[in-house]
Amino acid sequence: MTNGTRVLQRAARTGAVAIMPRPPFRLSPNQLIDFSRMETLVIRRSMNVVAPGALCFPGGGVEEGESPEETVCREFREEVGIDVRVVRFLVKSATPSGAPLYWYSAESVERDPNALRVVVQQEEAAGYEWRSLVELLDDPDFLPNNLAIVRRIVDGEIALA
């Protein structure tokens, strides 16, 4: 098998992604959110993964025996060193290769913004940023499948909490 074949196989796996607001922001049901002010964690993909250099939310492939919720928690620890708890299932979409992609909202277990430490795993992410959802709508580096979900959130079709 060539490297290209392996990348395609990995990309075709079921995936899970989460949108995490910057602490101390907390998500609560029926909450009105100003999406131009609430910052969320996005990563800049490393040159070693599909869509190098793109901005996206942390997430990845579901491993055998793992739920999508468990995947979100594992991927946040692996990619940015943050322990999260899943708040809510948002929507199911598909990756560009057609694989199922489960979307969640999540919150950092660490609620103190001064104590929160983002530690980027360089194999997967070249860096991270805190960005508002409104800012991401106009960023040409933002992955199109992430953009489609953010548009639906900002338009009120999908609730984060």
Secondary structure by P-SEA (a helix, b strand, c coil): ccaaaaaaaaaaccbbbbbbcccccccccccccccccbbbbbbccccccccccccccccccccccccaaaaaaaaaaacccbbbbbccccbbbbcccccbbbbbbbbbcccccccbbbbbcccccccccccccccccccccccaaaaaaaaaaaacccccc
